[in-house]
């Protein structure tokens, strides 16, 4: 999981992107600042992140970022819902690339909200293309 954190450098936060969101985990204090630009089909065209989180939160953000480009709000919301159910033991691991790398987090419910932060932040940003802060 720690090796994923270095991938976050590939997704620099861009305050000028026009669409941002910022969320904080109530359970562990992890934070994510997300910027996106949206194409004409309302899909993520570019993505930037600033993450202050534990190794699990950083890994989740990197996993999210590596497969988020081209997805729309409905797809992000569906994935977040499926991941939430999986973390709660109420479903199979969703089909999001590299999500299996977060299997160790299943045993740590205090980290589950940090796992969900990138998907929640993207949902917020995509629901208000002007500014979701």
N, C-alpha and C positions, 0 to 999 in steps of 0.2 A: 504493500500500500504506500509506503513512504516514497517509492520510486515514482509514483504517479504525480506527486506534488510538483516535481520539476516541470511537468508538462504545462502547468498553469502559466508559465512564462510565455507560452505560445498564444495566449489569449489576453493581451493587455486591455485593461479597462479603458474605455473611450468616452469621456464625459460629453463629447460632442456628437455622439451617435444619435441623439434625439430621443432615445427610449432607454430608460434606466429603471432599476428597482434595487432596493436595499432591504435585506431581511436579517433578523437575528433569531437564533435558536433560543427558546425559552428554557430549554433543559440544560444546555451546556455553554451558552454564550457565544457560540460560533457566529460569525457574520459573513455575509456575502453581498457584494456590490456588483451588479450585473448591468452590462450595456449591450444593447442589440440594435442592429439596423434591420429593417423589415423590407422584403422585396414586394413587388406588385401583387403577389399572391398571398401576402401576409404571412410569409414564412421567414424564419430567421436567415438573414443573409450574412451578417457578421456578428461576432460575439466577443465580449470582453468580460473579464472577471477580476475582482480584487477579493481575495478570500483570506479571512483570519479565522482559522479553525484548527482543530486537532487533525491528526493524520487521516482519520476516517472522513472528516468533512472535506479535506483537501483532495483526497482520492475520489470522493463522490463528485466533486466539482470538475475534476479532470475527466472522469468518465462521462459526465454529462456533456461537457464541452466538446469532446471528441466526436460526438454523434448528434449534436443539436442543430448544426447548420442544415437548412432545408426543411426543418420541421415547423409545423404551425401550432397555434395555441391549443387546438383540440388534441393533437398528437401528444403535446407536452402534458396536458391535463390528464389524458388517459394513462400515460406512462407514470406520472406521479401517483395516480390512484392505484395502479397495479403494484408499484414499488411499495407504497404504504401498506397494502394488503400483505405483500410478501414479508415485509419487516414484522408485521403483526402475527405472522404464522398462519395467515388466512388465504394463502394462494401460493402458486409456484413462482419462481423467479421469472420476472418479465423478460421479454426479448429485447433488451437494450444492450448494445455491444459492451462487452467487458464487465457487465454488472456482477458476474461471478466473482470478481476480485473483491467485492464487498461482502462475500459470504461470512467472513469472520465477524462482521458487525452485527449479525443476527443475534448473537448471544449478549449484546450490550444495548439494551433498550434506551439507555441514556444518550446514545449516539444516533439513534434513528432519526431524530429531527434534523441533525446535521447532515445526514445522508439526503434528506428530502429538500434541503434548502435550495440547491440550484434549480430544481424543477419548479418549486414554488416561486422563486424569484423570476424565472422565465415566464411563468403563467401571469404574474403581476405585470411584467413589462409588456407582454403581448396583449393584455387586456386593455391597456391604455397606451397607445403608440406615441402620445405626446410626452408623457412623463409619469411613471408609475411610482415615484418615490412617495 
